[in-house]
Amino acid sequence: MPDRSRRAPRGRTARILPVWVASVLACPQGLPAADFLRGDVDGSGRLAVSDAIRILAHLFQGDVAAVPCADAADADDSGAIDLADAIHLLSGLFLGGPAPAAPFPACGADPIEDALGCEEACPPPSVYFGKEFRADGLFIVIDRSGSMQHNGELTRAKRETEQLIQDLLPGMQFGLVFFDLGIVVFPAQGGPADATDEMKALGVASVRNTPPGNSSCGLKGLLLALESARRSRSRNPAVLYVSDGGGTCQGANEDGYLRKVLDTVTAANRRHARIHTFQVDPGSDLRDDFLELLALQNGGTYTELP
């Protein structure tokens, strides 16, 4: 683990990965066709060689299905899909060339009207602890250990989570994991829940009825959330991890345990889901470096809360 004495500067919120290739948000199918993300042809959530390959397959093999969102394939916003778009993407990926034209790196509308359209759209925005992000599946993992009860941190996290669930739109999926020494999971079978009125009400009730606990064994909770994300139909799942940054699990050395969590979760995830971390007690002497690294290595953002 990094040196604890070298704490990051105060006041940083929602640090986004500095490399534009890793910071993009995808535009999954089946949601309202309004916003899109330039260059993300395959809807994977990241720009990759596969996006350029799809453009080439569309151009030279007549594969219409390779480009479900024509606007996204128009990387240079010329108003047409051509070889220059594939070159534009490959240049950005490997030669330090320019990023795709707007909307990028966030989802948005085409700033220039043209004949191209889009059958896919970006997920609707969700807000958690005041931070806006886009995902079509939200899997929340909350630390309910004793250190989360000193200044009402757990109460605050539960209140934010209730609001998040209530605001979920139809078509989205979600899941909940509260952890201490053990875990409390919603739905009870561990799979994703559809954001229907009934399931949202049950989810809110689960949040309200989950009691505080002791110890802080977050590894199993994170792995369960990742498994729920894999079992979901979400093309853009996100795990929201709320903690004060510690990990005192069954007497294990804290530094060693947090390193184990970081390595195991990152290896298991393989960037399938973005992991956004939220530190609810930045004034403590606990580990914001662990939370920041967890987000950094899993395509997400770290938010230090006041």
DRENKETI-436500 format. One line per 4 residues: number of its first residue (from 0); their letters; for each residue y, z, x of N, C-alpha, C. Coordinates in steps of 0.2 Angstrom, whole numbers. Each point is the difference from the previous one (the first is absolute). Last residue first. Example, Ala and Ser with C-alpha at 12.3 -4.5 7.8 and 13.67 -1.06 7.14 Angstrom:
1 = SA = -11 35 64 6 1 4 5 3 -4 | -28 0 2 6 0 -4 6 0 4 $
END
This chain:
305 = PLET = 80 10 -86 4 5 1 -2 7 -4 | -16 -20 10 3 2 -6 5 6 2 | -12 -23 12 1 8 1 5 2 -5 | -18 -22 3 6 3 -3 0 7 1 $
301 = YTGG = -13 -24 9 0 7 0 7 3 -3 | -17 -24 -4 7 3 3 -1 8 0 | -19 -21 3 4 3 -5 6 3 3 | -21 -11 10 5 -4 -3 5 3 -5 $
297 = NQLA = -17 11 15 -3 -3 -6 5 -4 -4 | 5 12 21 -6 -4 1 -3 -3 -6 | 20 13 -2 1 -6 5 -6 -4 1 | -1 20 -13 3 -5 -3 1 -6 4 $
293 = LLEL = -9 19 10 -4 -2 -5 3 -6 -4 | 13 11 16 -5 -5 3 -5 -2 -5 | 16 15 -7 4 -6 2 -5 -5 3 | -7 22 -6 1 -4 -6 3 -7 2 $
289 = FDDR = -4 15 18 -6 -2 -3 1 -4 -6 | 19 10 10 -3 -6 4 -6 -2 -3 | 11 19 -9 2 -7 -2 -2 -5 4 | -8 26 -2 -1 -7 3 3 -6 -3 $
285 = LDSG = 8 28 -1 -6 -4 0 1 -7 2 | 15 19 -2 -2 -2 7 -6 -4 -1 | 19 1 -20 -5 4 3 -1 -2 7 | 15 -11 -15 3 5 3 -5 5 4 $
281 = PDVQ = -5 -19 -15 1 -2 7 4 6 4 | -15 -3 -22 3 6 3 2 -2 7 | -11 -16 -15 4 4 -5 3 6 3 | -9 -25 7 0 6 3 4 4 -4 $
277 = FTHI = -15 -23 -4 6 3 -2 0 8 3 | -12 -28 3 0 8 1 7 3 -2 | -16 -24 -5 7 3 1 -1 7 0 | -17 -22 4 0 7 -1 8 3 2 $
273 = RAHR = -14 -24 -9 5 3 4 0 7 -1 | -22 -15 -1 5 3 -4 5 3 5 | -16 -13 10 -1 -2 -7 5 3 -5 | -4 3 25 6 -3 -3 -1 -3 -7 $
269 = RNAA = -17 12 12 1 -6 3 6 -4 -4 | -12 23 -3 5 -4 -4 0 -7 2 | -13 16 12 -3 -1 -6 4 -4 -4 | 8 7 21 -6 -5 1 -3 -1 -7 $
265 = TVTD = 18 15 0 3 -7 2 -6 -5 1 | -5 23 -5 3 -4 -6 2 -7 2 | -8 14 17 -6 -1 -5 3 -4 -5 | 15 8 17 -5 -6 2 -5 -2 -5 $
261 = LVKR = 16 18 -5 3 -6 1 -5 -6 2 | -8 22 -3 2 -3 -6 3 -7 1 | -6 13 19 -6 -3 -3 2 -3 -7 | 17 11 12 -2 -6 3 -6 -3 -3 $
257 = LYGD = 7 20 -8 4 -5 -2 -1 -6 3 | -13 18 7 -1 -2 -7 4 -5 -2 | 4 10 21 -6 -4 0 -2 -3 -7 | 19 15 2 1 -7 4 -6 -4 -1 $
253 = ENAG = -3 22 -8 4 -4 -4 2 -7 3 | -23 15 2 7 -1 4 4 -5 -4 | -17 13 -15 0 -5 6 7 0 3 | -8 14 -19 1 2 6 0 -5 6 $
249 = QCTG = -1 -6 -24 -6 4 2 0 3 7 | 20 -15 -4 -6 -1 -4 -6 4 3 | 28 -6 0 -4 6 3 -7 0 -5 | 22 -16 4 -7 -1 -2 -4 5 3 $
245 = GGDS = 28 -9 -6 -5 4 3 -7 -2 -2 | 21 -8 -9 -2 -3 6 -5 3 4 | 10 3 -23 5 2 5 -2 -2 7 | -6 -15 -22 -2 6 4 5 2 4 $
241 = VYLV = -10 -22 -16 6 5 -1 -3 7 4 | -5 -29 -3 -3 7 2 6 5 1 | -8 -25 -13 6 5 1 -3 7 2 | -10 -27 0 -1 7 0 6 4 2 $
237 = APNR = -5 -26 -11 4 4 4 -3 7 -1 | -7 -28 -5 0 7 -1 4 4 5 | -3 -26 -9 5 4 4 0 7 -1 | -15 -14 -12 1 -4 6 5 3 5 $
233 = SRSR = -17 11 -20 7 -1 3 0 -5 6 | -18 10 -15 2 -8 0 6 -1 3 | -16 21 7 4 -2 -5 1 -8 0 | -13 14 15 -3 -1 -6 4 -3 -6 $
229 = RASE = 9 6 22 -5 -5 1 -4 -2 -7 | 15 19 0 4 -6 1 -5 -6 1 | -10 21 0 3 -2 -7 4 -6 0 | -7 9 21 -6 -3 -4 2 -2 -7 $
225 = LALL = 16 11 13 -1 -7 3 -6 -3 -4 | 5 22 -5 5 -4 -2 -1 -8 2 | -14 17 9 -2 -1 -7 5 -5 -4 | 4 7 23 -6 -5 -1 -2 -1 -7 $
221 = LGKL = 17 16 4 2 -7 2 -5 -5 -1 | -6 23 -3 4 -3 -5 3 -7 1 | -13 12 16 -4 -2 -5 4 -3 -6 | 11 9 19 -3 -6 2 -4 -3 -6 $
217 = GCSS = 14 21 1 3 -6 -3 -5 -6 1 | 2 27 0 -5 -4 3 1 -7 -3 | 10 25 2 3 -6 -1 -4 -6 3 | 2 28 -11 -2 -4 5 2 -7 -1 $
213 = NGPP = 1 13 -22 1 3 7 -4 -5 5 | 12 -2 -27 -6 2 4 2 3 6 | 10 -6 -27 1 0 7 -6 2 4 | -3 -12 -24 3 6 3 1 0 7 $
209 = TNRV = -1 -18 -22 -3 1 7 4 6 3 | 6 -10 -22 -5 5 0 -3 2 7 | 17 -17 -4 3 6 -2 -6 6 0 | -6 -22 5 5 2 5 2 7 -2 $
205 = SAVG = -14 -11 -15 -3 2 6 4 3 6 | 10 -9 -20 -4 6 -1 -3 3 6 | 9 -22 1 5 5 0 -3 7 -1 | -15 -18 -3 2 1 7 6 5 1 $
201 = LAKM = -7 -6 -22 -5 4 4 1 1 7 | 15 -14 -12 0 7 -3 -5 4 4 | -1 -22 5 6 3 3 1 7 -2 | -17 -13 -10 -2 2 7 6 3 3 $
197 = EDTA = 3 -8 -22 -4 5 0 -2 3 7 | 14 -19 -3 3 6 -2 -4 6 0 | -6 -19 17 1 0 -7 3 7 -2 | -7 -11 23 6 3 -2 2 -1 -7 $
193 = DAPG = -25 1 13 5 -4 -2 6 3 -3 | -16 10 20 1 0 -7 5 -6 -2 | -19 4 21 7 -1 -2 0 0 -7 | -19 14 12 2 -7 0 7 0 -3 $
189 = GQAP = -13 21 2 3 -3 6 2 -7 0 | -9 16 -17 -5 -4 3 2 -3 6 | 15 13 -14 -5 4 3 -6 -4 4 | 25 -10 -2 -5 2 -4 -6 4 3 $
185 = FVVI = 14 8 11 1 -3 -7 0 -7 1 | -7 24 15 1 -7 -1 1 -2 -7 | 0 21 20 0 -1 -7 2 -7 -1 | -11 16 22 4 -6 -3 -1 1 -8 $
181 = GLDF = -2 18 23 -4 -5 -4 5 -5 -3 | 9 15 14 -6 0 3 -5 -4 -4 | 21 -7 -7 1 5 4 -7 1 5 | 13 -20 -18 -5 3 5 2 6 3 $
177 = FVLG = 2 -20 -21 3 6 3 -5 3 4 | 4 -26 -11 -5 5 4 5 5 2 | 0 -23 -19 3 6 3 -6 4 4 | 7 -27 -11 -5 6 1 4 5 4 $
173 = FQMG = 4 -26 -14 2 6 4 -6 5 1 | 10 -28 -9 -5 5 0 2 6 5 | 12 -21 -17 -1 3 7 -6 5 -1 | 7 -13 -19 -3 -4 5 -1 3 7 $
169 = PLLD = 19 9 -16 -6 -3 -2 -3 -5 5 | 17 18 9 0 -5 -5 -7 -2 -2 | 12 24 9 -4 -6 2 -1 -5 -6 | 12 22 1 4 -6 1 -4 -6 1 $
165 = QILQ = -9 23 -2 3 -2 -6 4 -7 0 | -9 10 20 -5 -3 -4 3 -2 -7 | 15 9 16 -3 -6 2 -6 -3 -5 | 9 22 -4 5 -6 -1 -3 -7 2 $
161 = ETER = -12 19 6 0 0 -7 4 -6 -3 | 1 6 23 -6 -4 -2 -1 -1 -7 | 18 14 9 1 -7 1 -6 -5 -2 | -2 24 -2 5 -3 -5 1 -7 1 $
157 = KART = -14 11 15 -3 -1 -7 5 -3 -5 | 7 6 22 -4 -6 0 -3 -1 -7 | 13 19 2 4 -6 1 -4 -6 0 | -11 21 1 3 -1 -7 4 -7 0 $
153 = LEGN = -9 7 21 -5 -2 -5 3 -2 -7 | 14 10 16 -1 -7 2 -6 -3 -5 | 13 23 1 -1 -4 -6 -2 -7 2 | 2 17 17 7 -1 -3 -1 -5 -6 $
149 = HQMS = -20 8 11 5 5 2 7 -1 -3 | -22 -12 -2 2 4 -6 6 5 2 | -14 -16 14 4 -4 -5 3 4 -6 | -15 10 17 7 -2 3 4 -5 -4 $
145 = GSRD = -22 7 -6 4 5 -1 7 -1 3 | -14 -21 -9 -2 5 4 6 6 -1 | -5 -23 -9 2 5 -4 -2 7 3 | 5 -29 4 -2 7 3 2 5 -5 $
141 = IVIF = -4 -26 -7 4 6 1 -3 6 3 | -1 -29 -6 -4 6 3 5 5 2 | -3 -24 -17 4 5 3 -4 6 3 | 1 -27 -7 -5 5 1 3 5 4 $
137 = LGDA = 6 -24 -14 2 5 3 -5 6 0 | 4 -29 -4 -5 6 0 3 6 4 | 12 -20 -1 -3 -1 -7 -6 5 -1 | 24 -1 15 -7 0 0 -2 0 -7 $
133 = RFEK = 24 3 16 -3 -5 -5 -8 1 1 | 24 17 4 -5 -5 3 -4 -3 -5 | 22 19 4 -3 -5 -4 -4 -5 4 | 9 27 0 -1 -5 4 -4 -6 -4 $
129 = GFYV = 6 23 -8 6 -4 1 -1 -6 5 | -18 14 -7 5 4 4 6 -4 2 | -14 -16 -10 -3 7 1 4 3 5 | -2 -24 -17 5 5 4 -4 7 0 $
125 = SPPP = -6 -29 -4 -1 7 -2 4 5 5 | -1 -29 -8 2 6 5 -2 7 -4 | -14 -23 -5 7 3 -1 1 6 4 | -14 -21 10 -1 5 -5 7 3 -2 $
121 = CAEE = -1 -26 6 0 7 3 -2 5 -5 | -8 -25 -5 6 4 0 -1 6 4 | -11 -27 -6 -1 7 2 7 4 0 | -2 -23 -5 -4 3 -5 -1 7 2 $
117 = CGLA = 21 -18 6 -5 5 2 -4 3 -6 | 16 -24 8 0 6 -4 -5 5 3 | 18 -23 6 -6 4 1 0 6 -4 | 18 -16 2 -5 -2 -5 -7 4 1 $
113 = DEIP = 25 11 6 -4 -6 2 -5 -2 -5 | 22 18 7 -4 -3 -5 -3 -6 2 | 7 22 14 2 -7 -1 -4 -3 -5 | -3 23 7 7 -1 -1 3 -7 -1 $
109 = DAGC = -23 13 -8 2 -5 4 7 -1 0 | -11 24 -4 1 -6 -3 2 -6 5 | -14 23 7 6 -2 -3 0 -7 -3 | -13 20 18 -1 -4 -5 7 -2 -4 $
105 = APFP = 0 7 26 -2 3 -6 0 -6 -6 | 6 -4 24 -7 3 -1 -2 3 -6 | 11 -19 -5 -4 3 6 4 5 4 | 4 -21 -20 -1 7 0 -5 2 5 $
101 = AAPA = 13 -15 10 0 5 -5 -3 -3 -6 | -8 -10 23 6 1 -4 0 5 -5 | -16 2 22 1 -4 -6 7 1 -3 | -1 6 25 -4 2 -6 1 -5 -5 $
97 = PGGL = 3 -8 26 3 3 -6 -5 2 -5 | -10 -2 25 5 -4 -4 3 4 -6 | -17 5 19 6 4 -1 5 -4 -4 | -23 -6 5 5 -2 5 7 3 -1 $
93 = FLGS = -20 3 -14 -3 0 7 6 -2 5 | 3 3 -25 -6 5 2 -1 0 7 | 17 -15 -9 1 7 -1 -5 5 2 | -5 -23 0 5 2 6 3 7 -1 $
89 = LLHI = -15 -8 -16 -3 1 6 5 1 6 | 9 -5 -22 -4 6 0 -4 2 7 | 12 -21 -3 5 6 0 -4 7 0 | -12 -20 -2 2 1 7 5 6 0 $
85 = ADAL = -8 -7 -21 -6 3 5 3 1 7 | 15 -11 -14 -1 7 -3 -6 4 4 | 6 -23 4 5 4 3 -1 7 -2 | -13 -18 -10 -2 3 6 4 4 4 $
81 = DIAG = 4 -1 -26 -2 -5 5 -2 3 6 | 10 4 -27 -5 3 5 -2 -6 4 | 24 5 -12 -6 -4 0 -5 3 4 | 23 8 -2 -1 -2 -7 -7 -4 -1 $
77 = SDDA = 9 13 19 3 -7 0 -1 -3 -7 | -6 23 12 4 -1 -6 4 -7 0 | -17 9 15 7 -1 3 5 -1 -6 | -24 4 -4 2 6 5 8 -1 2 $
73 = DAAD = -17 -7 -20 6 -3 2 4 5 5 | -19 7 -12 -2 -5 5 6 -4 3 | 3 15 -19 -2 4 6 -2 -4 6 | 5 -10 -21 6 3 3 -2 3 7 $
69 = ACPV = -18 -8 -14 4 -5 4 6 3 3 | -23 12 -8 7 1 0 4 -5 4 | -23 -1 -1 1 2 -7 7 1 -1 | -15 -13 18 7 2 -1 2 2 -7 $
65 = AAVD = -22 -8 6 2 4 7 7 2 -1 | -10 -14 -17 -2 8 0 2 3 6 | 1 -24 -1 5 3 -4 0 8 0 | -9 -19 17 -2 6 -3 6 4 -3 $
61 = GQFL = -2 -22 14 1 0 -8 -2 6 -3 | 0 -5 24 -6 -1 -4 1 0 -7 | 18 1 15 -4 -5 3 -7 0 -3 | 18 15 -7 3 -6 2 -5 -6 2 $
57 = HALI = -7 23 -6 4 -3 -5 3 -7 1 | -10 13 17 -5 -3 -4 3 -3 -6 | 15 10 15 -3 -6 3 -6 -3 -5 | 10 21 -5 5 -6 -1 -3 -6 2 $
53 = RIAD = -13 19 4 1 -2 -7 5 -6 -2 | -2 10 22 -6 -4 -2 0 -3 -7 | 17 15 7 1 -6 3 -6 -5 -2 | -2 23 -5 5 -3 -4 2 -7 2 $
49 = SVAL = -16 13 12 -3 -3 -6 5 -3 -4 | 6 11 20 -2 -7 1 -2 -3 -7 | 15 21 -4 -5 -1 5 -1 -8 0 | 16 21 -12 0 -6 2 -6 -1 5 $
45 = RGSG = -1 18 -20 2 -1 7 0 -7 2 | -7 7 -21 4 6 1 3 0 7 | -14 -16 -13 -4 5 3 4 6 2 | 3 -23 -12 1 7 -3 -3 5 3 $
41 = DVDG = 2 -24 7 -6 3 -3 0 6 -3 | 20 -10 10 -4 -5 -5 -6 2 -3 | 23 9 11 -7 3 -1 -4 -4 -5 | 23 -6 7 -5 -1 6 -7 4 -2 $
37 = RLFD = 21 7 -14 0 -6 4 -5 1 5 | 0 13 -23 1 1 7 -1 -6 4 | 8 6 -28 -6 -2 5 2 2 7 | 7 5 -29 1 0 7 -6 -3 4 $
33 = AAPL = -2 -2 -23 7 0 1 2 0 7 | -21 0 -18 1 -5 6 8 0 0 | -17 21 -7 5 -5 -3 2 -4 6 | -24 8 4 6 4 -2 5 -5 -2 $
29 = GQPC = -21 -8 8 -1 4 -6 5 4 -2 | -6 -6 26 0 -4 -6 -1 5 -6 | 13 7 24 -6 -1 -3 0 -4 -7 | 14 3 23 2 -2 -7 -6 -1 -4 $
25 = ALVS = 8 16 24 -3 -6 -3 1 -1 -7 | 14 10 22 -3 2 -6 -3 -6 -3 | 7 6 27 1 -4 -6 -4 3 -6 | 3 6 25 3 4 -5 1 -3 -7 $
21 = AVWV = -10 -8 22 -4 6 -3 3 3 -6 | 10 -18 13 -6 -2 -2 -4 5 -4 | 21 4 11 1 -2 -7 -7 -3 -3 | 5 21 17 -2 -7 1 -1 -3 -7 $
17 = PLIR = 7 23 3 5 -4 2 -3 -8 1 | -6 20 -19 -3 -3 6 5 -5 3 | 10 19 -15 -4 -6 -1 -2 -3 7 | 8 25 -11 1 -4 6 -5 -6 -1 $
13 = ATRG = 9 19 -16 -3 -6 -1 1 -5 6 | 15 19 4 -4 0 -6 -3 -7 0 | 13 19 17 -3 -6 0 -4 -1 -7 | 13 20 9 3 -5 -4 -3 -7 -1 $
9 = RPAR = -2 15 23 0 2 -7 3 -6 -4 | -14 -4 23 7 2 -3 -1 2 -7 | -22 4 14 4 -6 -2 7 3 -2 | -15 14 17 0 -1 -7 5 -6 -1 $
5 = RSRD = -13 11 20 4 -5 -1 1 -3 -7 | -15 18 7 7 2 2 5 -6 -1 | -24 -2 -3 3 3 -6 8 2 2 | -16 -20 11 3 6 2 4 3 -6 $
1 = PM = -20 -17 -6 6 0 4 3 7 1 | -27 -4 -3 6 0 -4 6 0 4 $
END
